[in-house]
Amino acid sequence: MKYQNPVIKGFYPDPSVCFANGKYYLAASSFQYFPGVPLFESDDLVNWTQTGFALTRPEQVMLDKINSSGGVFAPTIRFNNGRFYLVTTNDTTHQNFYVWTDDIYGEWSDPIYVDQGGIDPSLLFDDGRVYFISNGTDDNGNAGVVQCEIDITTGRKLTPSRCIWCGSGGRFLESPHMYKINGIYYLMAAEGGTEYGHMITYSRSESVWGPFTSYPHNPVLTNRNKAPYVIQGIGHGDLIQDKNGNWHILCLGFRQLHLWMAFHHLGRKVFLIPVKFDDDGWFTASTDGTCDEYYDIDGDFTQKEKKHYTFENTLWNTDWQYLRKPVPGNYIFDKNKITLKGTEITLDDTDSPTFICMHQRDFRFRLGVKVTIDSGEAGVTLYHCENEHYDIALRKKDDGFEAVLRLNIGGIKHEQNKMPISGETASLNVTADNFSYIFTVNGVMLGNADCKYLSSEVCGGFTGTVIGLYAVGDNTAEFTDFELNYE
Ligand code: 6LW
């Protein structure tokens, strides 16, 4: 059957995948968002359903007041002897740690820390030994892919950290993963940085400690010279063999706003690319080493996509996320509404405003929601970070209520338009396409704003735009009739 990339929309970068109990499981990075490390499951590598998160307790990961795009960087998920392991980095506290569970739909353990630096940690289980791999520098200061053996029950290092491969010469050698296939150790990584120069490279060895011989035609996968082409930034991937014995890479990439507009505001998503091993044991990707939008995959199934989201058909503890360290008492959930209790913390603060969001999954959508407030302000925000966000809100004034459209771009905090509102309730609507968001209140257009100023090229960092509901001020805000429809 034919499928279309990306296979997971919304910013779920740095994907890692494993196969367990007849299903595929995928984990992605989450930065300052909480819960951390979103988890997905699939029967076919094309259709993915989020099942929850790995880091669901604040004590598992310190996110309080951390910088945007700090926090939880790339994870790796692996399955061994009936147990799932998830290893990742808190890039703000510079800690590498892993958690484990015997039930991927339940709680994960408290963190177990590993005393090796760098980011993008990975694990290899091999003949009863466990190897911890990350990028960074080894115990002798050699930079590259660094490895040590660990005791998986305690995280204790059993060997010094040793640099085992220096990549193919690209900058930012990251995302190392080791695989043992037909007795050979394959070491795959990303180079070039997670923007337009991104690429996947690899090497192989007969020993887990090397020496590793680089694939003669690195990079094995990149879109850096595929132009003009909307899919860019292909890199940071994980190798997986499917139930039919075919191999694939699941990796990150992004879609430009337009063929000739090198801006991406939806963050980095998950792409699926076919891989083939040739007779001399090297593997190639896709037809030409670049990622396409469409591929064929063995299997009798169809690619399905959820395009209609409401409070009733989403799960508060799975489809929605918060910033950093939310105060549980400020969120009151019902089947068809949510009540937010605002505080003095605003969307401009590097903190935890009363805010709940879903990732913006695609360019074109129509959103509607009703909001009722008693004081302060509450509304909808298209949020990239504390410096770049567009807010359409209802706020209490001395002499009544008004709607406001506020555009924040860097140091520019601009109230684009205001409109008196007769009561404590307003209907807020956002319509989006590749280029702009259009904002209306009670059917009256307040204004529009360019998507490109919420792009990673403008905002920096590693996340993407989210669709958030928020409340500010010592107030109570009730949201009802939420309808989000992607085209
Ligand atoms: C990720 C690393 C990277 O851990 O960015 O640019 C980090 N490359 O691979 C966050 O996505």
Boltz pocket constraint, residues with backbone or C-beta under 6 A from the ligand:
constraints:
  - pocket:
      binder: B
      contacts: [[A, 13], [A, 14], [A, 29], [A, 73], [A, 74], [A, 119], [A, 120], [A, 172], [A, 174], [A, 175], [A, 190], [A, 193], [A, 194], [A, 236], [A, 462]]
      max_distance: 6.0
